[in-house]
Amino acid sequence: MLSTPPINTDWTRAYAGCRVVGTLRDQLADFQVFEVFDRVFSGHGEHLYILVQKQDINTKDVQRLLARHYGVSLVDVSYAGLKDKRSIAQQWFSIRLPKTAQRPTDKHFSVLEETKHDRKLRPGDHLGNRFQIRIRNVSKSANLAPDALQQPLPNYFGPQRFGYQGNNLHRALDWVSQSTPRIKRGVRALYMSVLRSLVFNEVLASRIRSDTWRTTLNGDVMLEHFPTGPLWGRGRLSTSSDALVIEKSVERQNKAVCDTLEWVGLKQERRALVMRASGVAIQQEDDAIELRFVLPKGSYATVALNEYFDVKEARA
């Protein structure tokens, strides 16, 4: 049986100091997400594009409901990115050759706009996400850092990636420890995503502990002016020198996981270690703080908040 590393989903914070204590998602409207999208639609073509506002439902469930309503297969319904279930979120979907022109009606989502285009929507086609978040039950004497969210932030994969209470990570590591028995393709894809995220987060945590996460080390591979970490897979690491030493150390500590990611055929990719929020606006009230900001695609609002807030999430 292969050995696996101890489970850890509380990775090292970048900034020391006291955090503001509060409650997140006490109400659905406390966590709002708006897809930032700049595609110019042709107005014609075989793909129907709809802007959906959803609440208390995840993106994949909306995808399934849309496929059923429009009479198409699941692969003919596409989206740019996953959005939180416990939120009010707006995002685009495309439907190839829908069988009906009637808009769907559902208690969990509604269609705000529709148009047509000659190309399908693909993962990552959006620019990013705009967030409007309210944190409640904050002490009146809470002292939020004046530069909150305006400094460089660690680009960790957020807790959503690992499942509620890390359950997806537990299952993925159990699967590795059992020498990867045959499982459904969709489940295996989920496990691969979780395990890749684990290795990346461990590299980033190591860089934070050595205070090198937002500076350039010898041998770093850069992406839009930021150093990067590995999305593990087959092939040689593209880093060298000091940066490579850190990544090889994490590989040794997570050997079973890294070997599995190579065995399934994933190829080495890179992800920025740093994210920057833009359009930051903060309003502090008696017992709540409202934050508005934009993050690039693939970055997590919960990770940004974790640097400055110690929040408990209200459960539905």
C-alpha positions in Angstrom: 0.0 0.0 0.0 1.3 3.4 -0.9 2.0 6.0 1.8 0.2 9.3 1.6 1.0 12.6 3.4 -1.0 13.8 6.4 -4.2 15.7 5.4 -3.9 19.4 5.7 -6.3 22.0 4.3 -5.3 24.9 6.5 -2.3 26.3 4.6 0.1 28.9 5.8 -1.3 32.5 5.7 0.9 35.1 4.0 0.2 38.0 6.4 0.5 37.8 10.2 -1.7 39.7 12.6 -5.2 39.4 14.1 -8.1 38.7 11.8 -11.6 40.1 12.0 -14.0 37.5 13.4 -17.4 37.2 11.7 -20.0 35.0 9.9 -20.0 34.3 6.2 -23.1 33.3 4.1 -25.6 34.0 6.9 -27.9 34.7 4.0 -27.6 33.8 0.3 -27.3 37.5 -0.7 -24.3 37.8 1.6 -22.2 36.1 -1.1 -22.7 37.3 -4.7 -20.7 36.5 -7.7 -20.9 38.1 -11.2 -18.9 36.6 -14.1 -16.7 39.2 -15.8 -17.2 38.4 -19.5 -16.0 40.4 -22.5 -17.0 38.2 -25.5 -18.6 40.1 -28.4 -21.5 37.9 -29.6 -22.1 37.4 -33.3 -25.9 37.2 -32.8 -26.1 34.2 -35.0 -24.9 30.6 -35.0 -25.8 27.2 -33.6 -25.0 28.1 -30.0 -27.6 29.7 -27.7 -26.0 31.8 -25.0 -27.9 32.5 -21.8 -27.0 34.6 -18.8 -28.3 32.7 -15.8 -28.8 34.0 -12.2 -28.7 31.1 -9.8 -29.1 30.7 -6.1 -28.5 27.8 -3.7 -27.6 25.4 -6.6 -24.3 24.5 -8.1 -23.2 25.1 -11.7 -23.2 21.4 -12.7 -26.8 20.9 -11.5 -27.9 23.9 -13.5 -26.1 22.4 -16.5 -28.1 19.1 -16.1 -31.4 21.0 -15.8 -30.6 23.1 -18.9 -29.7 20.0 -20.9 -33.1 18.4 -19.9 -35.1 21.6 -20.7 -33.4 22.2 -24.1 -33.5 18.5 -25.1 -29.7 18.2 -25.7 -27.0 16.0 -24.2 -25.0 17.2 -21.3 -21.9 17.8 -23.4 -23.8 20.3 -25.5 -24.3 22.6 -22.4 -21.1 24.5 -21.6 -20.0 27.1 -19.0 -16.8 29.1 -18.4 -16.4 28.4 -14.7 -17.9 26.8 -11.6 -19.7 29.1 -9.1 -20.4 28.6 -5.4 -23.6 26.8 -4.5 -24.3 28.9 -1.4 -24.4 32.2 -3.3 -26.3 34.3 -5.7 -24.3 34.1 -8.9 -24.6 35.2 -12.5 -22.9 33.2 -15.2 -23.1 32.4 -18.9 -24.0 29.1 -20.4 -24.0 28.0 -24.1 -26.4 25.4 -25.5 -25.7 23.8 -28.9 -28.7 23.4 -31.2 -31.4 23.7 -28.5 -34.7 21.9 -29.3 -36.9 24.6 -27.8 -36.8 28.4 -27.8 -38.8 28.6 -24.5 -36.9 29.8 -21.5 -36.6 27.5 -18.6 -38.3 28.2 -15.3 -36.9 26.9 -12.0 -37.0 28.1 -8.4 -33.2 28.0 -8.2 -32.3 29.9 -11.4 -33.6 32.3 -14.0 -32.5 33.5 -17.5 -31.6 37.2 -17.6 -30.4 37.5 -21.2 -30.0 35.4 -24.3 -28.2 35.7 -27.6 -26.5 33.5 -30.2 -23.0 32.9 -31.2 -21.0 30.7 -33.6 -18.7 29.2 -31.0 -19.4 27.2 -27.8 -18.4 28.5 -24.4 -15.3 26.8 -23.0 -13.8 26.6 -19.5 -11.8 29.8 -18.8 -13.5 31.9 -21.5 -14.4 34.5 -18.8 -11.9 37.1 -17.5 -12.7 36.7 -13.9 -15.3 37.2 -11.2 -16.7 40.2 -9.4 -17.7 39.6 -5.8 -20.0 41.4 -3.4 -19.6 39.8 0.1 -21.1 40.8 3.4 -19.6 39.5 6.6 -22.0 39.7 9.6 -21.7 39.5 13.4 -18.5 41.6 13.3 -17.5 43.3 16.6 -18.0 47.0 16.5 -14.4 47.4 17.6 -13.1 45.3 14.8 -10.1 46.8 13.2 -9.7 45.8 9.5 -6.3 46.4 8.0 -6.5 49.6 5.8 -4.8 47.8 2.9 -7.0 44.7 3.2 -7.3 42.9 -0.2 -5.0 45.5 -1.9 -1.7 43.7 -1.3 -0.6 40.7 -3.4 -2.5 37.6 -2.2 -1.6 33.9 -2.2 -3.3 32.1 -5.1 -4.2 28.9 -3.1 -6.9 26.6 -4.4 -9.7 27.3 -2.0 -11.6 24.9 0.4 -14.3 24.4 -2.2 -11.9 22.5 -4.3 -11.4 19.9 -1.5 -15.0 19.4 -0.6 -17.0 20.0 2.6 -14.6 19.5 5.5 -12.0 18.2 3.0 -14.1 15.1 2.2 -13.0 15.0 -1.5 -9.4 15.2 -0.4 -9.9 12.4 2.1 -11.4 10.2 -0.6 -8.8 11.0 -3.2 -5.9 10.2 -0.8 -7.7 6.9 0.2 -7.9 6.1 -3.5 -4.2 6.7 -3.8 -3.4 4.6 -0.7 -5.4 1.7 -2.2 -3.2 1.7 -5.3 -5.8 3.5 -7.5 -8.5 0.9 -8.0 -10.8 1.3 -11.0 -13.5 4.0 -10.4 -15.9 6.0 -12.6 -14.2 8.5 -15.0 -16.0 11.5 -13.5 -14.9 10.6 -10.0 -11.3 10.0 -11.2 -11.3 13.4 -12.8 -12.4 15.0 -9.6 -9.7 13.2 -7.6 -7.0 14.3 -10.1 -8.2 17.9 -9.7 -8.1 17.7 -5.9 -4.7 16.0 -5.8 -3.1 18.5 -8.2 -4.5 21.3 -6.1 -3.0 19.7 -3.0 0.5 19.6 -4.5 0.3 23.2 -5.7 -0.9 24.5 -2.3 1.9 22.7 -0.6 4.5 24.4 -2.9 2.9 27.8 -2.3 2.8 27.2 1.5 6.5 26.3 1.4 7.2 29.5 -0.5 5.2 31.5 2.0 7.1 30.0 4.9 10.4 31.0 3.3 9.0 34.4 2.4 9.7 33.9 -1.3 6.1 33.5 -2.7 5.9 36.9 -4.2 9.5 37.5 -5.1 11.5 35.9 -8.0 13.8 33.0 -7.0 16.6 31.8 -9.2 15.0 29.3 -11.7 11.5 30.6 -11.4 9.0 30.3 -14.2 7.0 33.5 -14.5 3.4 34.1 -15.6 2.2 37.7 -16.0 5.0 39.0 -13.8 4.3 36.5 -11.0 6.3 33.3 -10.0 4.4 30.1 -10.6 3.9 26.7 -9.0 3.3 23.3 -10.6 0.1 21.7 -11.6 1.6 18.2 -11.4 1.8 15.8 -14.2 4.2 14.0 -16.6 7.3 15.7 -17.8 10.2 17.6 -16.3 9.6 20.5 -14.1 10.3 23.7 -16.0 11.9 25.4 -12.9 15.6 25.2 -12.0 18.0 26.2 -9.3 16.4 27.5 -6.0 12.8 27.2 -7.3 13.3 23.6 -8.4 14.7 22.7 -4.9 11.5 23.7 -3.3 9.3 21.9 -5.8 11.4 18.7 -5.6 11.1 18.8 -1.8 7.3 18.9 -2.0 7.4 16.1 -4.5 9.4 13.9 -2.1 6.9 14.6 0.7 3.9 13.8 -1.6 5.5 11.1 -3.8 2.5 8.7 -4.0 0.3 11.6 -5.1 2.7 12.9 -7.7 3.3 9.4 -9.0 -0.4 8.9 -9.4 -0.8 12.2 -11.3 1.9 11.2 -13.7 0.5 7.6 -14.1 -2.9 8.9 -15.2 -1.3 10.9 -18.0 -1.7 14.5 -16.9 1.0 16.9 -18.2 3.0 19.4 -16.2 1.4 22.9 -16.2 1.9 26.1 -14.2 -0.3 28.4 -12.1 0.6 31.8 -10.6 1.5 31.7 -6.9 0.1 35.3 -6.6 -3.2 36.9 -7.3 -4.2 40.5 -7.2 -7.7 41.9 -6.4 -8.9 44.9 -8.3 -11.7 47.4 -7.8 -11.6 46.9 -4.0 -14.2 48.8 -2.0 -14.9 48.2 1.7 -17.7 49.5 3.8 -17.8 48.9 7.5 -21.1 49.2 9.4 -22.0 48.6 13.1 -21.9 44.8 13.0 -21.1 44.0 9.3 -18.5 44.6 6.7 -19.3 44.7 3.0 -16.5 44.0 0.4 -16.5 44.4 -3.3 -13.6 43.3 -5.5 -12.7 41.5 -8.7 -10.4 38.4 -8.9 -8.9 36.8 -12.0 -10.4 33.5 -13.2 -9.4 30.5 -11.2 -8.8 32.5 -8.0 -10.9 32.1 -4.8 -12.6 34.8 -2.8 -12.5 32.6 0.3 -8.7 32.5 0.0 -8.5 36.3 -0.2 -10.8 36.7 2.8 -8.9 34.2 4.9 -5.9 36.6 5.1 -8.0 39.2 6.9 -11.0 37.4 8.3 -11.6 34.5 10.7 -15.1 33.5 9.5 -17.5 30.8 10.4 -19.7 29.7 7.5 -23.4 29.5 8.2 -24.8 26.2 6.9 -28.1 25.9 5.0 
